[in-house]
Amino acid sequence: MSDSQQVLNSLRTQLEQQAAAVGFHRFGVVAVNSEATAQEQTMQTRLQQWLGQGYQADMAWMANPKRQDIRRVMPEVRSVICVALNYYTPHQRPEGAEYGKIARYGWGRDYHRVIHKKLKQLSLWLQAQGDDITARYYADTGPVQDKFWAQEAGLGWVAKNGNVITRDYGSWVFLGEILTNLSLSPSKPHTSHCGTCSRCIEACPTQAIRAPGVVDASRCIAYHTIENRGPQLPTQVANHLHNWVAGCDICQDVCPWNQRFAQPTDVAEFEPYPGNVAPPLEDLATLTEQEWNQQFPASALRRIKPAMWRRNAAAALAAQGVDMSAQQSNSES
């Protein structure tokens, strides 16, 4: 082994220790060659097929050519450092039909702020190890196929519901990446452990999971409650909300890996803000701008604007036979 390789191996070990020190729960590395690997080519083909079927709905950014080739994001990239952060908290939603449901990822502080802070710390540490080291980090904020790279880095595998499942935390994890010009020793890619289980596919009330690993956003409750800017939700979604008003965890809640291996996070910022575990639907259906600002401070849920909260909550109530149109008119005036 050459001296330079020994230095890189030592640096990789220190980097993994530093990732744990800043609070990341999983760590792995993918080597990036000058040409796309067979695995990358398969990912590119599947992404093209997904786009060709229109499963991205209105998420035009998914068609960014950089998503298909990490080298377009950073030409000098030689390694992708992948990390995961457990966000699970053991709070349980009440059973009452009067409550709206918010996906766990949005219960606490905006995960972008939390994970970006940690990624910045790790990137600065890495760059301080040499004058010619470059590092660029992402967490759901750039044209990076984070789930693909997470599997290649050995963090977990892309499940039938499209989420990454880890052996230690289930799929309750946020993913982040650091692209660097260093040629670090790669981790072993993860293999799938879904087996013949199809609980997530069967549980989806809108049949959004069209095939294992293939999610049609135009049918997905999470997409429509967060990304759809229209005044009304599609009937096939509105009639099957099951009180979900911000995202959807159905396919994660039924997953055996989550039921068996989820464990509480040690990240205090992910503890739920007041009202996020059990928000009354009627309150959300008349949510004002001022109330929105008070209830969702420093929250990823701010992507859902007040009018969208009112729309989602009204649709959930309408599915129960409750008409909130009069009250909504008063709240908007």
N, C-alpha and C positions, 0 to 999 in steps of 0.2 A: 504494500500500500504506500503510495507517495505521501510526502509530507503535507502537500496541499490537501489531499483527500482526508488525511488524519485531522487537519485543522477544520475542514468542513464537517466531519463527523462529530468532532467535539462541539462545534458551534450548534449543530442540530440538537445535540443532547441538552446544551444550555438553553436553547430556544424552547424546547419542550418544557423544561423546568420553569422558564420564565412565563410561558403561557399559563401554567398551573398557578404560578405566583400571582398573576394579575386576575385570576379567577375563572379561567376557562375550564370546562369539564372534560372535553375531548380534544385531541390534537392529532394531526396527521399531515403528511406531505405527499404531493404528487410531482413527479419529474415531468417537465415539459420538453419534449424533443423538438427539433426543427420542423418536423413534419407531423401531421396528425396521426395518432395511433389508431388501431382498428376500433378501439372502444370509443374514441372521439368521433370517428366516422359514423359509427352506429348511432351515437347521440345526435349528430348532425342530421342524419337521415330521419330519425324519429321526430326531431323538432320540425323539420320541413313537412313531414306528413301531418303532424299536429296542426301546424299553421295552415296547411292546404285544406284541412277539413273545417277550418274556421273556428276551432275550439278555443282560440284566444279571445273570442268575442271582441270587445272594444279595446283590448289591451294592445295597442299598436306597437308599443315598445318591445314586445316579445319578438318582433320580426327584425330587430336590429341585427345586421350581419355580424356584429362583434360577438353576439351570443354563441355563434357557431364556431368561433375560433378565438381562443384566449390570446393568441399572438396579436390579434388586431386591437385588443385592449391595451396590451403592453408589449411592444415588439421585442424587448430584451428579456422577457420573462423566461426563466429556466426552472422555476419551481412554483407550485401553488401550495401555500400553507393553509390548511383548513382547520377551523376550530368550531366547537359547539358549546352552547351555554344552556344549561337546564333551566326551564322557567316554571316548572310545575309547582303549584301550591295545592294543598289537600282540601281546600274549601269546596263545598258541594252546593249546587244550586237547589233552591227549594222546589218542591213539586207543584206548587200552586199555578194555575193557569193565568193568574193575573200578573205574573212576572215575565219580563223579557229575558232572553238568554244572550250573553256576550261570550265570545270565544275566549278561552283562558289567556291567550297571548296578549289580549288587550286589557286585562284586569288591572295591571299595575302601570308603572312608568313606561314611557315609550321605549321599546326595546332598541330602536335605532340609537338613541342617546346612550343607553347602557353599554351596548356592545361596541359602538364606535369609540367610546372612551377607552375600553380595554384594548381594542385593536390598535388605536393610536399609540398607547403605551408600549405594546409589543413591537409595533413598527419602528418607533423611535429607538427602542433598545437594540433592535436588529441593525438599524442604520448606524448606530454608534459603534458597532463592532468593526467598522472599516470605512475608509473614505469613499470607496467606489461602490458601496452597497446601496441599491435602490429597493424601495418597498412601497407598494400601493395597496390600500385596504378597501374592502367592500363588505357590506352587510345588507343585502336586499336593496342596494342603492345604485347598482351599475349593471352593465350587460354581461353578467357572469352566471353561468349555469351552476348555481351553488350546490344543488342536490347531486348532480353528476360528479362534481369534483369531491364532494363529501364522501361519496361511495368509493371513488378511486383512491381517496386518502385513508380509507379504512375506518371512517367514523361510524358508518352504518350502511344501510342499503335502502334504495328507493323502493318503497312498498307499493302495493296495488292501489292505494289511495293517493299516490303521488308524493307522499311525505317520506322523509328520511327517518328510519327507525334505528335507534342505537340499542345495543344490548343492555346498557346500564340505565338508561332513562326513558326508554320507549321513544316516541316521536315528539315528546314535549321539549324540543330543543330549538334554539335559534342558531343559524349558521353564519359564519363569517369567513372571509378569505383574505390572505395577504399574498400579493404577487411580488416576486423578487427575482433579481438577476443571478442569485446564487444557485449553484447546482447542488442541492441538498439530497441526501439519501432518501429515497421514497419509502413510504409505508406500503403494506400489502393491501390491495383493494379488498373491500368487503364482499362477501357473497350474500345472496338473498336467503332469508329464513322465514318467508311467509308460507312456504309450503302450499298445501291445498286449501288453506283458509281463504274464505271469500266474504267474511263478515262485513267488511267495510263496503264492498260492492252491494251486498244485499240490504244493508241498513240505509243507504242513501235514499231519501224519500223522493228525490227528483231524477234518479238514475243518471247522475252526473258522471259517474265512473263508467265510461263506455267500454273499457277493456282494462285488464291489469296495468296499472301505471299510466292510464290515459284518462285525463279529466277534462270534460267539456265545460268550459267556464260559462257558456251560455245557459247551462242547466244548474250551475252550482250556487247554492244559497250564499256561501261566503263571498263569491264574486258579486252577486247582485246586491247584497246588503252593504258592501263596502265600495265597490267600483262603479256600479251602475248609477249614472247621474240623471236618469230619466224620472219623470214625475210619477210613474207607476211601475210596479214590478210586473214581470210577465205572469200571466195567470197560473201557469204550471209551477211557478216558484211560489207565488203569493199563497196559493192554496195548500202548500206543503211546508210552510215555514216552521211549524212546531215551536213558535214563539222565538225563533232566532232573529235577532235584530241587528247583530254586529258579528259577522263571521259565522262559523258553524264548526262544531267539534264532533258531530255525530260519528264520522268515520274514524276518529281517534278514540272516542269514548268506548267503542265496541271492540277495539283492537286488543287481542289477548296480551300482546307485549306491553301495552300501556297498563292494562289491568293488573299485570303481575309485577312489572318492574319500575313503574313510575315511582319516583322518590322526591320528597320536598326539596326545593332549591335552597341554596344558601345565599342567594342574591336578594337582599332585603328590598331592593327597588321593585321586585316583581310581586310583592305582596299587594293584594287588591286595594284599590282606592275605595272609599265608602260608596256604596250604591252600585258598584259594578257587578257584583255577584248576583244580586236580585233586584234589578231596577223595575219598578212598576210600569207596566205597559202604558197605562193611561197617562202617566207623567211624561213618558217619552213621546207619546202621541201629540202632546201639546208643548213640547220643549221649545223654549225661547232661546235667543242668542245668548242672553245673560246666563241662563241656567246651563246652557251648553258649555260656556267658558268656565263656570264654577265646577261642573261635574267632571270635566275631562281635561284637567291641567296636565301639561307635559305628557300627553297620552297619544299612542298610535291611533286611537279612536277619533282623533280630531280630523282624520281623513274623511270621516262620515260627518257631513255638514248637518246643521239643525233640520233643514227641510227633509233630508234623507232619513234622519232618525224618526221624524214624524211619519214619513211615508212607510217605513219598515214596521213601526209599531202599529200604525193604523191597519196595515195589511194583516198583521198577526191577530189583531183584535177582530177584524172582519171575518177571518177564518173561523172565529168563535161566534160569529153572529152579532158582534158589537160594532155599531156605526159611530165613528168619532168625527165625522165631517163637520158637524156644527161646532164642536169644541175646538177643532183645529182652525176653523175660520176665525174664531175669537182670538186665538193665540197668535195668529199671523197678522191680525189687524192692529 
